[in-house]
Amino acid sequence: MGVGIFLLWVWCWLPLPQGEAEKAQFARAVSLQQAGQFAEAAGEYRSILTRRPDWLEARANLGVVLGRLGRYEEAVAAYQAAIDLAPQMAPIRYNLGLLHYRHGHPQRAAEVLAEAVRLRPDAVPIRQLYGLALVALGQDEAAIEQIAPTVSQASPDAAVLYGLGLAHLRLGRAGFRAVLERLASFPGGKAALHYLQGQAFYRDRQYEQALEELRLAAQGDPELPRLSFTLGLTYLQLGRPRDAIPPLTQAAEREPANLATLYHLADACQREGREAEALARLEQALRLDPEAAEVEGLKGRILQRLGRTGEALVPLERAVARRSNDPELRYALGRLYQQLGRRAEAAREFAAVQRLKAAQLEADRQATPRAPAP
């Protein structure tokens, strides 16, 4: 399963007018591409484009082979150049969306695929991939609107059904059970079935049961999207940070631009006393989002624990400025002020902690149903 089920569109026709030598070179490039010799194919396409920069098919196929070579930014540029040449070609937008999705950029994927769906609302693969990008973004209502109408139009696909099931699960919809039944009906769906059941247990805080299902999912298909991340989170919830580090590291390698993965990996590392590694992961996360309060907060707390109080001050103050209603952050900042001898500021933070906790207790009390009067 995984995004590998989606096929790239490859352009093999020979547009006219071209000379015989150019036709032969294009055909040779396509042949190399189909044989998996992507570096050689890229060289041929680049050679063609030096003479014919407006050759659409060569531009689009260059994006395909560069993507296969893992040269993400170059592939994006090639696809974008092809889109500039033919903005109405939905398959090129699909390929670019798939590239973004595979490299852990669902927002970019969704933006590209939304336009592809507008151009080709009847194209099932485009709508399904757009739906999966929306699932990755947590836009579950919109994802169901895209995926649900397509599942009866194509043979069962574990990746698509998984995305649909996850959207139903997060929304608490009855459709979740129907997806589980459909996944159970064909061999390729068993791993995704266990994964979804694991996520259902995780949502209900039944972490031991979640772990059992996630392990079964990993035995069936270790390449399931975000499975490593979910497995790592489950280990953290069970108080097993040492076991959480390997799957979270794997998740970070697959999606180096995922902020949540880097944060939780750093958390697991610091719980195991691997502070230097944790700080390196947090710096990586801050390069992605310099204003991530939870990342700044964890960085400040680690530096504080290491006795680097001067360095801890800036990230903790930033975190509190962005999340002033977080009592844990404010308590950590109060302790830091106390260590630095700034007693008035420490007292201010501790008073804020008391107010926030009192407000939370009152909110919990109001939310608790009262027994009827006798």
C-alpha positions in Angstrom: 0.0 0.0 0.0 1.0 3.6 0.2 1.3 6.3 -2.4 3.1 3.9 -4.7 -0.2 2.7 -5.9 -0.7 5.9 -7.8 0.8 5.9 -11.3 2.7 8.8 -12.9 1.6 9.9 -16.3 4.4 9.6 -18.7 4.3 11.2 -22.1 5.5 9.0 -24.9 4.1 10.6 -28.1 6.3 12.5 -30.5 4.9 16.0 -31.1 5.3 17.5 -34.6 7.0 19.1 -36.2 10.4 17.7 -35.1 13.4 16.5 -36.9 14.2 12.8 -37.1 17.2 13.2 -34.8 15.1 15.0 -32.2 12.4 12.3 -32.4 15.0 9.6 -32.0 16.5 11.3 -29.0 13.1 11.7 -27.3 12.3 8.1 -28.0 15.7 7.1 -26.5 14.9 9.2 -23.4 11.5 7.6 -22.9 13.1 4.1 -23.3 15.7 4.9 -20.7 13.0 6.2 -18.4 10.9 3.1 -18.8 14.0 1.0 -18.1 14.5 2.7 -14.8 17.7 4.5 -16.0 16.5 7.8 -14.7 19.8 9.7 -14.5 20.5 8.9 -18.2 17.0 9.8 -19.2 17.3 13.1 -17.4 20.4 13.9 -19.3 18.7 13.2 -22.6 15.7 15.3 -21.7 17.9 18.2 -20.6 19.8 17.9 -23.9 16.5 18.2 -25.8 15.4 21.2 -23.8 18.5 23.1 -24.5 17.5 23.2 -28.1 13.7 23.1 -27.7 12.7 24.7 -24.3 9.1 24.7 -25.3 8.9 20.9 -25.8 6.1 20.1 -23.3 6.5 16.3 -23.1 10.2 16.6 -22.5 9.6 19.1 -19.6 6.9 16.9 -18.0 9.0 13.7 -18.3 12.0 15.5 -16.9 9.9 16.2 -13.8 9.1 12.5 -13.6 12.7 11.2 -13.7 14.0 13.9 -11.4 11.3 12.9 -8.9 12.4 9.3 -9.2 16.0 10.4 -8.5 14.9 12.2 -5.3 15.8 15.6 -6.6 12.6 17.2 -5.3 13.2 20.9 -5.9 14.5 20.3 -9.4 11.5 18.1 -10.2 9.1 20.8 -8.9 10.8 23.4 -11.2 10.5 21.0 -14.2 6.8 20.4 -13.6 6.1 24.0 -13.0 7.8 24.9 -16.3 5.6 22.3 -18.0 2.5 23.7 -16.4 3.5 27.2 -17.6 3.5 25.8 -21.1 0.2 24.0 -20.8 -1.8 25.2 -17.8 -4.9 23.1 -18.8 -3.0 19.8 -18.6 -4.4 18.2 -15.5 -2.1 15.1 -15.6 1.0 17.3 -15.2 -0.6 18.9 -12.1 -1.4 15.4 -10.8 2.2 14.4 -11.2 3.4 17.5 -9.4 0.8 16.9 -6.6 2.0 13.3 -6.2 5.6 14.6 -5.9 4.6 17.0 -3.2 2.5 14.3 -1.4 5.3 11.7 -1.5 7.8 14.2 -0.1 5.6 15.1 2.9 4.2 18.4 1.6 0.4 17.8 1.7 -0.4 21.6 1.6 1.5 22.1 -1.6 -0.1 18.9 -3.0 -3.6 20.0 -2.1 -3.1 23.4 -3.8 -1.9 21.8 -7.0 -4.5 19.0 -7.0 -7.4 21.4 -6.4 -6.8 23.0 -9.7 -6.3 19.5 -11.3 -9.7 18.4 -10.0 -11.3 21.6 -11.4 -9.9 20.8 -14.8 -10.7 17.1 -14.6 -13.5 16.4 -12.1 -14.1 13.0 -13.7 -10.6 11.7 -13.2 -10.8 9.3 -10.3 -7.0 9.1 -9.5 -6.8 12.9 -9.2 -9.8 13.1 -6.9 -8.5 10.3 -4.7 -5.0 11.8 -4.4 -6.5 15.2 -3.6 -8.7 13.5 -1.0 -5.6 11.9 0.6 -3.8 15.2 0.7 -6.8 16.7 2.5 -6.8 13.8 5.0 -3.1 14.6 5.7 -4.1 18.2 6.4 -6.9 17.2 8.7 -9.6 18.5 6.4 -11.7 15.4 6.8 -15.1 16.7 5.6 -13.6 17.9 2.3 -11.6 14.7 2.0 -14.7 12.5 2.2 -16.4 14.7 -0.4 -13.5 13.9 -2.8 -12.9 10.2 -2.0 -16.4 8.8 -1.2 -17.9 9.1 -4.7 -14.9 7.4 -6.3 -14.6 4.2 -4.3 -17.4 2.5 -6.2 -15.8 3.6 -9.5 -12.5 1.7 -9.1 -11.3 -1.6 -7.8 -10.6 -1.6 -4.0 -7.5 0.3 -3.1 -6.1 0.0 0.4 -4.5 3.5 0.5 -7.6 5.2 -0.6 -9.9 3.3 1.7 -7.5 3.9 4.6 -7.7 7.7 4.0 -11.5 7.5 3.8 -11.6 5.4 7.0 -9.3 7.8 8.9 -11.5 10.8 7.9 -14.6 9.0 9.1 -12.9 7.9 12.3 -11.8 11.5 13.2 -15.2 12.8 12.5 -16.9 10.0 14.5 -18.9 8.9 11.4 -20.7 5.6 11.0 -18.9 5.2 7.6 -15.8 4.1 9.5 -17.2 0.6 10.1 -18.2 0.3 6.5 -14.6 1.0 5.4 -13.3 -1.6 7.9 -15.6 -4.2 6.4 -14.5 -3.3 2.9 -10.8 -3.5 3.9 -11.3 -6.9 5.5 -12.8 -8.2 2.2 -9.6 -8.3 0.2 -6.0 -9.4 1.1 -4.4 -6.1 0.3 -6.5 -4.3 2.9 -5.6 -6.3 6.0 -2.6 -4.1 7.0 -4.7 -0.9 6.6 -7.5 -2.5 8.6 -5.2 -3.1 11.5 -3.8 0.4 11.2 -7.2 2.0 11.4 -8.2 -0.2 14.3 -5.0 0.8 16.0 -5.9 4.5 15.5 -9.4 3.9 16.9 -7.9 2.4 20.1 -5.4 5.3 20.3 -8.2 7.8 20.0 -10.0 6.0 22.9 -6.7 6.0 25.0 -6.5 2.2 24.9 -2.8 2.3 24.1 -1.9 -1.3 24.7 -4.6 -2.5 22.3 -3.5 0.3 19.9 0.1 -1.0 20.0 -1.0 -4.6 19.2 -3.0 -3.5 16.1 -0.2 -1.2 14.9 2.4 -4.0 15.2 0.1 -6.2 13.1 -0.2 -3.4 10.6 3.6 -3.0 10.4 4.0 -6.8 9.9 1.7 -6.6 6.9 3.0 -3.4 5.4 5.7 -1.4 7.1 5.4 1.3 4.4 1.9 2.4 5.4 1.8 6.3 5.5 2.5 7.7 8.9 2.4 4.2 10.5 5.9 4.8 12.0 4.8 8.1 13.5 1.7 6.6 15.1 3.6 3.7 16.5 6.1 6.2 18.0 3.4 8.2 19.6 1.8 5.1 21.1 5.1 4.1 22.7 5.4 7.6 24.1 1.9 7.4 25.6 2.9 4.1 27.2 5.9 5.7 28.8 8.4 3.9 26.5 10.5 6.6 24.9 13.3 4.3 24.1 11.0 2.2 21.9 9.5 5.3 20.4 12.8 6.6 19.0 13.3 4.1 16.2 9.9 4.5 14.5 9.9 8.3 15.0 13.4 8.4 13.5 12.1 6.4 10.5 9.1 8.8 10.2 11.4 11.8 10.3 13.6 10.3 7.5 10.5 9.8 5.3 9.0 13.2 6.0 11.8 15.6 7.0 9.5 18.5 6.7 6.9 17.2 9.3 7.0 19.5 12.3 5.0 17.1 14.6 7.3 14.2 13.9 10.4 16.2 14.7 8.9 17.6 17.9 7.8 14.1 19.2 11.2 12.6 18.3 12.9 15.4 20.2 10.6 14.7 23.2 11.5 11.0 23.1 15.2 11.7 22.9 15.2 14.2 25.8 13.3 11.7 27.9 16.1 9.2 27.3 18.7 11.7 28.2 19.8 12.3 24.6 19.6 16.1 25.0 22.0 17.0 22.2 20.0 14.9 19.7 16.8 16.4 21.0 18.1 20.0 20.5 19.3 19.2 17.0 15.8 17.9 16.1 14.2 21.0 17.6 16.5 23.3 15.6 15.4 21.4 12.5 11.8 21.9 13.4 12.3 25.6 14.0 13.8 26.0 10.6 10.4 24.8 9.3 8.4 27.0 11.6 10.3 29.6 13.6 7.1 30.5 15.5 6.2 27.0 16.8 5.5 27.7 20.5 5.6 24.0 21.6 9.0 23.6 19.9 10.4 26.7 21.6 9.0 25.6 24.9 10.6 22.2 24.8 13.9 23.7 23.7 13.8 26.1 26.6 13.0 23.4 29.1 15.8 21.2 27.9 18.4 24.0 28.1 17.1 24.9 31.5 17.5 21.3 32.7 21.1 21.3 31.3 21.8 24.4 33.4 22.1 26.7 30.3 19.7 29.2 31.9 20.9 32.1 29.8 20.2 30.3 26.6 16.9 28.9 27.9 15.4 32.4 28.5 14.7 33.5 24.9 12.9 30.3 23.7 10.8 30.1 26.9 9.8 33.8 26.7 8.9 33.3 23.0 6.8 30.2 23.8 4.9 32.0 26.6 4.3 35.0 24.4 2.7 32.8 21.8 0.9 30.5 24.2 0.2 32.5 27.3 -2.6 30.2 28.5 -0.3 27.2 28.9 0.3 26.7 32.6 3.3 24.3 32.1 5.1 26.8 29.9 4.5 29.6 32.3 5.6 27.5 35.3 8.8 26.6 33.5 9.4 30.3 32.7 8.7 31.2 36.4 11.2 28.6 37.6 13.8 30.1 35.1 13.2 33.6 36.3 13.6 32.3 39.9 17.0 30.7 39.0 18.1 34.0 37.4 17.2 35.9 40.5 14.3 37.8 38.8 11.9 37.4 41.7 9.2 39.8 40.6 8.9 38.2 37.2 8.9 34.8 38.7 6.1 35.8 41.0 4.1 37.1 38.1 4.4 33.8 36.2 3.5 31.7 39.2 0.4 33.8 39.8 -0.6 33.3 36.2 -0.2 29.6 36.7 -2.5 29.6 39.7 -5.1 31.6 37.7 -5.0 29.3 34.7 -5.3 26.2 36.9 -8.2 27.6 38.8 -9.9 28.5 35.6 -9.4 25.0 34.2 -10.8 23.4 37.4 -13.9 25.6 37.2 -14.3 24.7 33.5 -14.0 21.0 34.4 -16.6 21.4 37.2 -19.0 23.1 34.9 -18.6 20.4 32.3 -19.3 17.6 34.8 -23.0 16.5 34.8 -24.6 17.1 38.2 -26.6 14.3 39.8 -30.3 15.1 39.9 -31.8 16.3 43.2 -33.3 13.6 45.4 
